[in-house]
Amino acid sequence: MKPDTKDFILKESFKLFAWKRYEQVTVSDLERVTKLTRGSIFYYMKNKEHLFQKVLDKYIFNQEMILNCDKTTLSSFIHSFIEQVKLNKEQMNSLGVKNADFAYINIANQAVYFYPEYIKIAIEKEETEMALWKEVIKSAVLKGEVVKNTDVDIYANIFHKLYSGFSYGSIILTEGIDADKLAESFNAVYRTIKK
């Protein structure tokens, strides 16, 4: 077997879990999409639940999009955040997943039941993202990029929830999130506090 067999199994499994409920994904489905035998699949994964958890670890929790953003200014952070959203869409499209927002939400909904650590990890990820928004906005206040009386906590929450809302609202769209409209909304909020 090739050394990347495990990654291939995870990629193909992600695509299955993206569109189906956990219970609907069968071992036969996994054999069909990977063109591997049951024994080969479970050589790398203990069982279906373990496979599902590894899919989440790789494709949901390992999406460190926000951590790759330019933190120099709030404006550059917003711009690079939008670029990361576009890059993520391209990467998901290359996997054959046209609407990453639907995929993520579908998988997350199943994870509540089939990944015991999911809620704890998701809360930690949420807290990390909020802390980063706060850090960037606080820095923007200190540098004089935004008005002095900007409430860091409120604006961090606005930016973070704006993205979450766009992402959730995009599950019904064929192509998923519209990054340009998200950028317009981010920039509209930014203009309310820009010095």
Secondary structure, DSSP 8 states (H G I E B T S, - for coil): --TTHHHHHHHHHHHHHHHS-GGG--HHHHHHHHT--HHHHHHHSSSHHHHHHHHHHHHTTT--GGGGS--SSHHHHHHHHHHHHHHHHHHHHHTT-S-HHHHHHHHHHHHHHH-TTHHHHHHHHHHHHHHHHHHHHHHHHHHTSB-TT--HHHHHHHHHHHHHHHHHHGGGSTT---HHHHHHHHHHHHHHHB-
